Amino acid sequence: MIIGVTATGNNLNDSMDPKFGRSQYFVIVDSETMEFDSFENPGVSASGGAGIQAAQAIADRNVDVLITGNVGPKAFSVLSKANIKVVTGASGTVKQAIDDFKSGLLDETDNPTVKAHNGINR
């Protein structure tokens, strides 16, 4: 299974980023081998549509499950249409979040967890 995790850095030992659309990085992990790749979130500095851009980038990487802190409605819609399971409420390091998911400590969400435009500071 391919798992995407929002992160503050580009490896397994970096902290999870609780934001989805404006997370700094995505770490993409093969849950069987724990081999990983990472990339900067293309939505992090977007003036608008950050969640949609981030969701499309995750979908383009053939991710099966996304682990994050929170996800908004537009991003959730894109992820759902791409058949990507969304797991929210995770914390700790990227590795800890994956271990928690594999151990059954984290559950898939059926709905967005924040309102639209949650990541924009006004």
Secondary structure, DSSP 8 states (H G I E B T S, - for coil): -EEEEEESSSSTTSBB-S-STT-SEEEEEETTT--EEEEE-TTTT-SS-HHHHHHHHHHHTT-SEEE-S---HHHHHHHHHTT-EEE-S--SBHHHHHHHHHTT-S-B-SS-SS-TTTT---
